């Protein structure tokens, strides 16, 4: 119980650190702008986004994203977004543990997910798109967990319908993520007889589910995408494709961000990092691991995870816009960094958890938490500073003249917005809403 309590404590600390930043991208601000507008403007914006991107699922995903952007002003909502985000990783750990018939691997794999996740600015949940990406992922994973051992129950049809809806209302990322999960799941299910995989009724049922879920994606033939972010227009640049594959994956883990800056600058951060490292190490040391899985099974799982990583990462890596962003950005990360994280972390840590001595595992955990906390603390402080105009809009709404809201709230144009957006109109609309909400 003490080990689980340590893991839950790490879970809550990370959730709090990840709750400080919100509406960090121009897309989130745009969604918030229309969420504050009339119902007709809301509907028009949803339709334009769905048609422009060629994604029929955006008729649902865009309102979900707008709801996330709108609710982000509230700490409780941001904590909920963080819990959903980390909860999806725990759900994947549960899926792996149950499929491998090694439930005692669930807690250490979940802990690995928690300690290796860095705070990031660049279009990464939960600080950007807080619900649009991670909520469908969580639903998909919960559906797959439910199906384990229940393949022939009456509720299976309903669960498959929910699964198809979750795949449809997302984007290409949701489709790729589901394909990656199925690669891992069926590799584990058929680990003792890989040649007989094609005779699996469940495999063909899942194939049929994916085929039906693909039908709404034909919407793109009726509404060809004019959005530059979902085109394979950089496929010919092999070097850039490989660079994106590596950088988006590497920069999406804490390994690329280990540092001591915050620890050296503040004794309070040093004490907090040391305490957190001790708690994490204690949890890692005390977690019972049970019987070690066979080497063959661990090898198959790791290979399947790497195959799934390639499946989900290769298509987005062919996008030229991502190539261009990485060439001018100091931090080459994107939403795909979170996508890769689901598969890379267990591929790296599963052999470590199974075959390393507990003392070595505890020391590795302590080191990652100690130095990773410095990065996350530094980024959370930067995010608190970044979102100051939003907080100022709440605290001083009754004293602000909506016509002068831009000068009062964001005179240096600190908040990221699309070039087409009227900054004055956004801040004026936000000030009017806050005055109305607070009864000024």
C-alpha positions as CSV (number, residue, x, y, z in Angstrom):
1,X,0.0,0.0,0.0
2,X,2.9,2.4,0.8
3,X,4.3,1.8,-2.7
4,X,0.9,2.6,-4.4
5,X,0.6,5.7,-2.1
6,X,4.0,6.9,-3.4
7,X,2.9,6.4,-7.0
8,X,-0.3,8.3,-6.4
9,X,1.6,11.2,-4.8
10,X,3.8,11.4,-7.9
11,X,0.7,11.3,-10.0
12,X,-0.9,14.3,-8.2
13,X,2.4,16.3,-8.1
14,X,2.7,15.9,-11.9
15,X,-0.9,16.7,-12.4
16,X,-0.5,20.0,-10.5
17,X,2.7,21.0,-12.3
18,X,0.9,20.3,-15.7
19,X,-2.1,22.5,-14.7
20,X,-0.4,25.9,-14.7
21,X,-0.2,26.4,-18.5
22,X,-3.3,26.8,-20.7
23,X,-4.3,28.2,-24.0
24,X,-0.6,28.2,-25.0
25,X,-1.2,28.0,-28.8
26,X,-2.9,30.2,-31.3
27,X,-5.3,27.3,-32.0
28,X,-6.5,27.3,-28.4
29,X,-7.0,31.1,-28.4
30,X,-8.9,30.9,-31.6
31,X,-11.2,28.2,-30.1
32,X,-11.7,30.3,-27.0
33,X,-12.5,33.4,-29.2
34,X,-15.4,31.6,-30.9
35,X,-16.5,29.9,-27.7
36,X,-17.2,33.4,-26.4
37,X,-19.2,34.3,-29.5
38,X,-22.8,33.6,-30.4
39,X,-24.1,30.1,-31.0
40,X,-24.3,30.8,-34.8
41,X,-20.7,31.9,-34.9
42,X,-19.8,28.8,-32.9
43,X,-21.6,26.6,-35.5
44,X,-20.1,28.4,-38.5
45,X,-16.6,28.1,-37.0
46,X,-17.1,24.3,-36.4
47,X,-18.3,23.8,-40.0
48,X,-15.4,25.8,-41.5
49,X,-12.8,23.9,-39.5
50,X,-14.2,20.5,-40.5
51,X,-14.4,21.4,-44.2
52,X,-11.0,23.1,-44.3
53,X,-9.2,20.2,-42.7
54,X,-11.2,17.5,-44.5
55,X,-12.1,15.9,-41.1
56,X,-15.7,15.0,-40.5
57,X,-14.8,14.2,-36.9
58,X,-14.1,17.9,-36.4
59,X,-17.8,18.4,-36.2
60,X,-17.4,16.9,-32.7
61,X,-13.7,17.5,-32.0
62,X,-13.8,21.2,-32.5
63,X,-16.7,21.8,-30.0
64,X,-14.8,19.6,-27.6
65,X,-11.6,21.6,-28.1
66,X,-13.6,24.8,-27.6
67,X,-15.1,23.5,-24.4
68,X,-11.6,22.7,-23.2
69,X,-10.3,26.1,-24.1
70,X,-13.3,27.8,-22.4
71,X,-13.0,25.8,-19.2
72,X,-9.2,26.3,-18.9
73,X,-9.7,29.4,-16.8
74,X,-10.7,27.2,-13.9
75,X,-8.1,25.3,-11.9
76,X,-10.5,22.4,-11.3
77,X,-10.9,21.9,-15.1
78,X,-7.1,22.1,-15.7
79,X,-6.5,19.5,-13.0
80,X,-9.2,17.3,-14.7
81,X,-7.3,17.7,-18.0
82,X,-4.1,16.7,-16.4
83,X,-5.7,13.7,-14.7
84,X,-7.2,12.6,-18.0
85,X,-3.8,13.0,-19.7
86,X,-1.9,10.9,-17.2
87,X,-4.8,8.6,-16.7
88,X,-4.5,7.6,-20.4
89,X,-0.9,6.5,-19.8
90,X,-2.0,4.5,-16.7
91,X,-4.8,2.9,-18.9
92,X,-2.2,1.8,-21.4
93,X,-0.1,0.3,-18.6
94,X,-3.2,-1.5,-17.4
95,X,-3.8,-2.8,-20.9
96,X,-0.2,-4.1,-21.2
97,X,-0.2,-5.7,-17.8
98,X,-3.5,-7.5,-18.3
99,X,-2.5,-8.7,-21.8
100,X,0.8,-10.0,-20.5
101,X,-1.0,-11.6,-17.5
102,X,1.4,-9.7,-15.3
103,X,-0.8,-7.3,-13.4
104,X,2.1,-6.4,-11.1
105,X,3.8,-4.7,-14.0
106,X,1.0,-2.1,-14.1
107,X,2.2,0.1,-11.2
108,X,5.9,0.3,-12.3
109,X,5.0,1.0,-15.9
110,X,2.6,3.7,-14.7
111,X,5.4,5.2,-12.6
112,X,7.7,5.2,-15.6
113,X,5.1,7.1,-17.6
114,X,4.7,9.6,-14.7
115,X,8.4,10.3,-14.1
116,X,9.5,10.5,-17.8
117,X,6.9,13.1,-19.0
118,X,8.2,16.6,-19.6
119,X,6.2,19.8,-19.6
120,X,6.3,21.2,-23.2
121,X,5.1,24.4,-24.8
122,X,4.8,23.3,-28.5
123,X,1.2,22.1,-29.2
124,X,1.3,19.3,-26.6
125,X,-1.5,18.2,-24.4
126,X,-2.7,18.8,-21.7
127,X,-1.5,22.4,-22.0
128,X,-2.7,22.6,-25.6
129,X,-5.7,20.8,-27.0
130,X,-6.6,19.6,-23.5
131,X,-9.4,17.3,-24.5
132,X,-9.3,17.0,-28.2
133,X,-6.4,14.4,-28.3
134,X,-6.2,12.7,-24.9
135,X,-9.9,12.1,-24.2
136,X,-10.4,9.9,-27.4
137,X,-7.2,8.1,-26.5
138,X,-8.4,7.3,-23.0
139,X,-11.8,6.1,-24.3
140,X,-10.1,3.8,-26.9
141,X,-7.8,2.3,-24.2
142,X,-10.7,1.8,-21.8
143,X,-12.6,0.0,-24.6
144,X,-9.7,-2.3,-25.3
145,X,-9.3,-3.1,-21.6
146,X,-13.0,-3.9,-21.4
147,X,-12.7,-6.4,-24.3
148,X,-10.0,-8.5,-22.6
149,X,-11.7,-11.7,-21.7
150,X,-15.1,-10.4,-22.7
151,X,-14.9,-11.0,-26.5
152,X,-18.3,-12.9,-26.6
153,X,-20.4,-10.9,-24.1
154,X,-23.5,-9.0,-25.3
155,X,-21.9,-5.6,-24.4
156,X,-19.1,-6.1,-26.9
157,X,-21.2,-4.5,-29.7
158,X,-21.8,-1.4,-27.7
159,X,-18.2,-1.1,-26.8
160,X,-17.1,-1.5,-30.4
161,X,-19.6,1.2,-31.4
162,X,-18.0,3.5,-28.7
163,X,-14.6,2.6,-30.1
164,X,-15.6,3.5,-33.6
165,X,-17.0,6.8,-32.5
166,X,-13.8,7.6,-30.6
167,X,-11.7,6.8,-33.7
168,X,-14.0,8.9,-35.9
169,X,-14.3,12.1,-33.8
170,X,-10.6,12.4,-33.5
171,X,-8.1,13.1,-36.2
172,X,-5.6,11.1,-38.1
173,X,-3.7,10.9,-34.8
174,X,-6.6,9.0,-33.2
175,X,-6.7,6.5,-36.1
176,X,-3.0,6.0,-36.0
177,X,-3.0,5.6,-32.3
178,X,-5.7,2.9,-32.5
179,X,-3.7,1.0,-35.1
180,X,-0.6,1.1,-32.9
181,X,-2.6,-0.2,-29.9
182,X,-4.0,-3.0,-32.0
183,X,-0.5,-4.0,-33.3
184,X,0.7,-4.3,-29.7
185,X,-2.4,-6.0,-28.4
186,X,-2.5,-8.7,-31.1
187,X,1.2,-9.3,-30.9
188,X,0.9,-10.1,-27.2
189,X,-2.3,-12.2,-27.6
190,X,-0.6,-14.3,-30.2
191,X,2.9,-14.3,-28.7
192,X,2.9,-18.1,-28.4
193,X,1.7,-18.6,-32.0
194,X,2.6,-15.7,-34.2
195,X,1.9,-17.7,-37.4
196,X,-1.6,-18.3,-36.3
197,X,-2.4,-14.6,-35.8
198,X,-4.3,-14.4,-39.1
199,X,-6.7,-17.1,-37.9
200,X,-7.7,-15.0,-34.8
201,X,-11.4,-14.1,-34.9
202,X,-10.7,-11.1,-32.7
203,X,-8.2,-9.8,-35.1
204,X,-10.7,-9.9,-38.0
205,X,-13.3,-8.4,-35.8
206,X,-10.9,-5.5,-35.0
207,X,-10.0,-5.2,-38.6
208,X,-13.7,-4.9,-39.5
209,X,-14.1,-2.2,-36.7
210,X,-11.2,-0.2,-38.2
211,X,-12.6,-0.6,-41.7
212,X,-16.0,0.8,-40.6
213,X,-14.3,3.6,-38.6
214,X,-12.4,4.6,-41.8
215,X,-15.6,5.3,-43.7
216,X,-16.1,8.8,-42.3
217,X,-12.6,9.7,-43.3
218,X,-13.8,9.5,-47.0
219,X,-15.3,12.9,-46.2
220,X,-11.9,14.2,-47.4
221,X,-12.8,13.2,-50.9
222,X,-15.9,15.5,-50.7
223,X,-14.0,18.3,-48.8
224,X,-10.3,18.1,-49.8
225,X,-8.1,19.4,-47.0
226,X,-6.6,22.9,-47.4
227,X,-4.9,22.6,-44.0
228,X,-1.2,22.2,-44.4
229,X,-0.7,20.1,-41.2
230,X,-2.2,16.9,-42.5
231,X,-0.5,16.6,-46.0
232,X,2.4,14.2,-46.7
233,X,4.1,16.9,-48.8
234,X,7.5,16.4,-47.3
235,X,7.8,12.7,-48.0
236,X,10.6,13.1,-50.5
237,X,12.9,14.7,-47.9
238,X,14.1,11.5,-46.2
239,X,16.6,13.3,-44.0
240,X,13.8,15.6,-42.6
241,X,11.5,12.7,-42.1
242,X,14.0,10.7,-40.1
243,X,14.9,13.9,-38.1
244,X,11.3,14.4,-37.2
245,X,10.9,10.8,-36.2
246,X,13.8,11.1,-33.8
247,X,13.5,14.6,-32.5
248,X,9.7,14.5,-31.8
249,X,10.2,11.2,-30.0
250,X,13.4,12.2,-28.0
251,X,12.2,15.7,-27.1
252,X,8.9,14.3,-25.9
253,X,10.7,12.4,-23.1
254,X,12.3,13.8,-20.0
255,X,15.7,12.4,-21.1
256,X,16.1,15.4,-23.5
257,X,15.3,17.9,-20.7
258,X,17.3,16.8,-17.6
259,X,18.8,19.8,-15.9
260,X,19.7,21.4,-12.7
261,X,19.0,25.1,-13.4
262,X,16.0,25.5,-11.1
263,X,17.6,23.3,-8.4
264,X,20.7,25.5,-8.3
265,X,18.7,28.7,-8.3
266,X,16.5,27.9,-5.3
267,X,17.1,25.8,-2.2
268,X,13.3,25.3,-2.0
269,X,13.3,23.6,-5.4
270,X,16.3,21.5,-4.3
271,X,14.4,20.3,-1.2
272,X,11.2,19.6,-3.2
273,X,13.2,17.7,-5.9
274,X,15.0,15.7,-3.3
275,X,11.8,14.8,-1.4
276,X,10.0,13.9,-4.6
277,X,13.0,11.7,-5.8
278,X,12.9,9.9,-2.4
279,X,9.2,9.2,-2.6
280,X,9.5,8.0,-6.2
281,X,12.5,5.8,-5.4
282,X,10.7,4.3,-2.4
283,X,7.7,3.5,-4.5
284,X,9.9,1.9,-7.2
285,X,11.7,-0.2,-4.6
286,X,8.7,-1.3,-2.7
287,X,6.5,-2.3,-5.7
288,X,6.1,-6.0,-5.9
289,X,7.0,-7.3,-9.4
290,X,5.9,-10.9,-9.0
291,X,7.0,-13.6,-11.5
292,X,9.1,-12.3,-14.3
293,X,7.6,-12.7,-17.7
294,X,9.4,-14.9,-20.2
295,X,12.2,-13.4,-22.2
296,X,10.4,-14.3,-25.5
297,X,7.3,-12.4,-24.3
298,X,9.2,-9.3,-23.2
299,X,11.0,-9.3,-26.6
300,X,7.8,-9.6,-28.6
301,X,6.2,-6.8,-26.6
302,X,9.1,-4.5,-27.0
303,X,9.3,-5.2,-30.8
304,X,5.6,-4.7,-31.1
305,X,5.8,-1.4,-29.2
306,X,8.5,-0.2,-31.6
307,X,6.5,-1.3,-34.6
308,X,3.5,0.6,-33.2
309,X,5.7,3.7,-32.6
310,X,6.8,3.6,-36.3
311,X,3.2,3.1,-37.4
312,X,2.0,6.2,-35.5
313,X,5.0,8.4,-36.1
314,X,6.0,7.8,-39.7
315,X,2.9,9.4,-41.5
316,X,3.0,12.7,-39.5
317,X,6.8,12.9,-40.0
318,X,6.2,13.3,-43.8
319,X,4.5,16.7,-43.3
320,X,6.6,19.6,-44.6
321,X,5.1,22.1,-42.2
322,X,6.5,20.1,-39.3
323,X,9.9,20.0,-41.1
324,X,9.8,23.8,-41.4
325,X,8.8,24.3,-37.7
326,X,11.6,22.1,-36.5
327,X,14.2,23.9,-38.6
328,X,13.4,27.3,-36.9
329,X,12.4,26.1,-33.5
330,X,14.6,25.6,-30.5
331,X,12.4,22.9,-29.2
332,X,11.4,20.4,-32.0
333,X,8.2,19.0,-30.4
334,X,4.6,18.7,-31.4
335,X,1.4,16.8,-30.6
336,X,3.1,13.7,-32.1
337,X,5.6,13.8,-29.3
338,X,2.8,12.8,-26.9
339,X,1.7,10.2,-29.5
340,X,5.1,8.5,-29.5
341,X,5.4,8.6,-25.7
342,X,2.7,6.0,-25.3
343,X,4.8,3.4,-27.0
344,X,8.4,4.4,-26.4
345,X,8.4,4.5,-22.6
346,X,7.2,0.9,-22.1
347,X,9.5,-0.3,-24.8
348,X,12.5,1.2,-22.9
349,X,11.4,0.5,-19.4
350,X,9.8,-2.9,-19.6
351,X,13.2,-4.7,-19.8
352,X,14.6,-2.4,-17.1
353,X,11.6,-3.2,-14.8
354,X,11.7,-6.9,-15.4
355,X,15.5,-7.6,-15.4
356,X,17.1,-4.8,-13.3
357,X,17.8,-5.2,-9.6
358,X,15.2,-3.2,-7.5
359,X,18.0,-1.1,-6.0
360,X,19.2,-0.1,-9.4
361,X,15.6,0.6,-10.5
362,X,15.1,2.8,-7.5
363,X,18.3,4.8,-8.1
364,X,17.4,5.3,-11.8
365,X,13.9,6.5,-10.7
366,X,15.3,8.9,-8.2
367,X,17.8,10.4,-10.7
368,X,15.1,10.9,-13.3
369,X,12.7,12.5,-10.9
370,X,15.4,14.8,-9.3
371,X,16.7,16.2,-12.5
372,X,13.3,16.0,-14.4
373,X,11.6,18.0,-11.7
374,X,14.0,20.9,-12.3
375,X,12.8,21.1,-15.9
376,X,9.1,20.8,-15.1
377,X,9.3,23.3,-12.3
378,X,11.1,25.8,-14.6
379,X,8.6,25.3,-17.4
380,X,5.6,25.6,-15.0
381,X,7.0,28.9,-13.8
382,X,7.3,30.1,-17.4
383,X,3.8,29.0,-18.1
384,X,2.4,30.8,-15.0
385,X,4.0,34.0,-16.3
386,X,2.7,33.4,-19.8
387,X,-0.9,33.1,-18.8
388,X,-0.8,36.2,-16.6
389,X,-3.0,38.2,-19.0
390,X,-5.8,35.6,-18.7
391,X,-5.7,35.8,-14.9
392,X,-5.6,39.6,-15.0
393,X,-8.8,39.5,-17.1
394,X,-10.5,37.6,-14.3
395,X,-9.1,39.6,-11.4
396,X,-9.6,43.1,-12.8
397,X,-12.6,42.5,-15.1
398,X,-14.8,45.1,-13.3
399,X,-12.2,47.8,-13.5
400,X,-11.4,47.3,-17.2
401,X,-13.0,49.2,-20.0
402,X,-13.7,46.5,-22.7
403,X,-12.7,49.0,-25.4
404,X,-9.2,49.3,-23.8
405,X,-8.8,45.7,-22.8
406,X,-5.9,45.0,-25.1
407,X,-3.8,47.8,-23.6
408,X,-4.8,46.8,-20.1
409,X,-4.3,43.0,-20.4
410,X,-1.8,42.2,-23.1
411,X,-0.1,45.4,-24.3
412,X,3.1,43.5,-25.5
413,X,1.1,41.0,-27.5
414,X,2.4,38.2,-25.3
415,X,-0.4,35.7,-26.0
416,X,0.1,33.7,-29.2
417,X,-2.6,34.4,-31.8
418,X,-3.1,33.7,-35.5
419,X,-2.2,36.6,-37.8
420,X,-5.8,37.0,-38.9
421,X,-7.2,37.5,-35.4
422,X,-8.1,40.9,-34.1
423,X,-6.3,41.1,-30.8
424,X,-8.4,44.0,-29.6
425,X,-11.6,42.2,-30.4
426,X,-10.5,39.1,-28.5
427,X,-9.5,40.9,-25.3
428,X,-12.6,43.1,-25.5
429,X,-14.8,40.0,-25.8
430,X,-13.0,38.3,-22.9
431,X,-13.4,41.4,-20.8
432,X,-17.1,41.7,-21.6
433,X,-17.7,38.0,-20.7
434,X,-15.9,38.4,-17.4
435,X,-17.8,41.5,-16.5
436,X,-21.0,39.6,-17.3
437,X,-20.0,36.5,-15.3
438,X,-19.0,38.5,-12.3
439,X,-22.0,40.7,-12.4
440,X,-20.2,44.0,-12.9
